Amino acid sequence: MAQGINVIDYAVLVVGATAVDLIADGSPTLPSKAKRAFITCETAAVRWRADGTAPTADEGHLLAAADSISFTGANYRQLLEMIEFIADTATAGALKITYFD
């Protein structure tokens, strides 16, 4: 990871049949100072998009169980505000997210 970044929060996001984002009311909520994130898919595959269009079970980048994505090399605040996730199958997935400044 890039030097000089600090962990500011950790969250678990349950992803089901409806697209969810990181800034929705409730828990988890994208921390106001978060500019970077490391996301691990723990249980079941999910799909994600960060272009302003919600993913579907058939459309979006696939993140398989046990895979991860890293948005830590630059300021990804806008991406973190736009990214949405949805379950790839009928089984809900769980994402583990570490946020950095």
C-alpha positions in Angstrom: 0.0 0.0 0.0 1.0 3.6 -0.4 3.0 5.2 2.3 1.5 7.9 4.4 -2.1 6.6 4.5 -3.9 5.9 7.7 -6.7 3.4 8.4 -9.7 5.4 9.4 -12.5 2.8 9.5 -13.6 -0.8 8.9 -17.0 -2.0 7.8 -18.9 -5.0 6.7 -21.4 -4.6 3.9 -24.0 -7.3 3.2 -24.8 -7.4 -0.6 -28.1 -8.9 -1.7 -30.4 -8.7 -4.7 -30.7 -4.9 -4.6 -27.7 -2.7 -5.5 -26.2 -1.0 -2.5 -23.6 1.7 -2.3 -21.1 2.9 0.4 -22.9 6.2 1.1 -26.4 5.0 1.9 -28.0 5.9 5.2 -27.4 3.3 7.8 -24.4 1.1 8.3 -21.9 1.0 6.9 -21.5 4.6 5.8 -18.6 5.9 3.8 -16.5 7.9 6.3 -16.3 11.6 5.4 -12.4 11.6 5.2 -12.1 8.3 3.3 -10.2 8.6 0.0 -9.1 5.0 -0.4 -10.4 1.5 0.3 -9.4 -2.1 0.3 -12.4 -4.4 -0.3 -12.5 -8.2 0.2 -15.4 -10.4 -1.0 -15.9 -12.9 1.8 -18.8 -15.2 1.1 -20.5 -15.1 -2.4 -19.6 -13.4 -5.6 -20.8 -9.8 -6.2 -20.8 -7.5 -9.2 -19.8 -3.8 -9.0 -20.0 -0.7 -11.1 -18.7 2.9 -10.4 -19.9 4.7 -13.5 -23.2 6.0 -12.1 -25.3 3.0 -13.3 -26.3 0.3 -10.8 -24.9 -3.2 -11.5 -27.2 -6.1 -12.1 -26.8 -9.8 -11.4 -25.6 -10.0 -15.1 -23.8 -6.7 -15.6 -20.8 -5.2 -13.9 -17.4 -6.3 -12.8 -17.4 -9.7 -11.1 -15.7 -9.9 -7.7 -15.6 -13.6 -6.8 -15.6 -14.9 -3.2 -12.1 -14.6 -1.7 -11.1 -12.0 -4.2 -10.3 -8.4 -3.4 -10.1 -5.0 -5.0 -7.7 -2.2 -3.9 -8.4 1.5 -4.4 -5.4 2.6 -2.4 -2.9 4.1 -4.9 -4.5 7.5 -5.3 -7.4 9.7 -4.2 -10.5 7.6 -5.1 -13.1 9.6 -3.2 -15.3 10.1 -6.2 -15.2 6.4 -7.1 -16.1 5.4 -3.5 -19.1 7.8 -3.7 -20.3 6.2 -6.9 -19.5 2.5 -6.5 -22.4 0.1 -6.1 -22.5 -3.7 -5.5 -25.1 -6.4 -6.1 -25.1 -10.2 -5.5 -24.2 -12.2 -8.5 -26.5 -15.1 -7.5 -29.4 -15.6 -5.1 -26.9 -15.9 -2.3 -26.1 -12.7 -0.5 -22.4 -11.7 -0.3 -20.5 -10.0 2.4 -17.8 -7.4 1.8 -15.1 -6.5 4.3 -13.9 -2.9 3.8 -11.0 -1.0 5.2 -11.0 2.7 4.6 -8.0 5.0 4.5 -7.5 8.7 4.4 
